[in-house]
Amino acid sequence: MCSYCGDFPDTRDHVPSRILLDEPFPENLPVVPCCDKCNQGFSLDEEYFACAIECIIQGTTEIEFLNRQKIKSILSKKENLKKRIESSFVVENENKYFKIDLPRFENAITKLAKGHLKFENSEPQFENPTSIAFKSIFDMDENEEEAFFTPTVFDKAPEVGSRGLQNLLIGHNQEILSHWTIVQEGTYQYMVSVSSGVEIVRILIWNYLAIEVIWRNQ
């Protein structure tokens, strides 16, 4: 079953997409079953998402000033994408801002979160999230940052046979805690928390973009 739509899985999908990682890639990258339609359908939004983040971090689309080789390579070959991102930078009152394509950002983020839920909890999530929030970690105050990184407490054990159950983190008071999984140090990490009525996925990309995706079951 495809982890994103429930159709027949023609292939497997890396979670996270390798466009968000640096080479050499880590061994044993998380993979989930996926259909060709979803695999192809997300790829352009993921490409925009990754390239936009790098350009936001560096404040430019000029290739020589970018840091990540994969992004430099993509924008060197795709002039239309480069122009689209460049046109999203606006200057107001001598301050430079970036106007993101929100639906494309949210589509890429939802795909990541659904993939992590499937990989960690075995059960797929086909509904749209209740909420998607993201911001630069450098724009967080101390309380926001602490809340983002602090493990949450499960009120029930993860699904039997799931990776989440095999990798339980037990607190000092014997409570079951969520934990951060580091896919690539300094590049990508995530945390999945599943409790009665709520599923939460938090992601940190390039030590810059902090993401929280929540599903609340009615």
Secondary structure, DSSP 4 states (H G I P E B T S, - for coil): --TTT-S---EEEESS-GGGSPSSPPSS--EEEE-HHHHHHHHHHHHHHHHHHHHHHHT---GGG---HHHHHHHHH-HHHHHHHHHTEEEETTEEEE---HHHHHHHHHHHHHHHHHHHHSS---SPPSEEEEEEGGG--HHHHHHHHSPPBPSSPPPTTSHHHHT-EE-TTS-EE--EEEEETTTEEEEEEEETTEEEEEEEETTTEEEEEEEE--
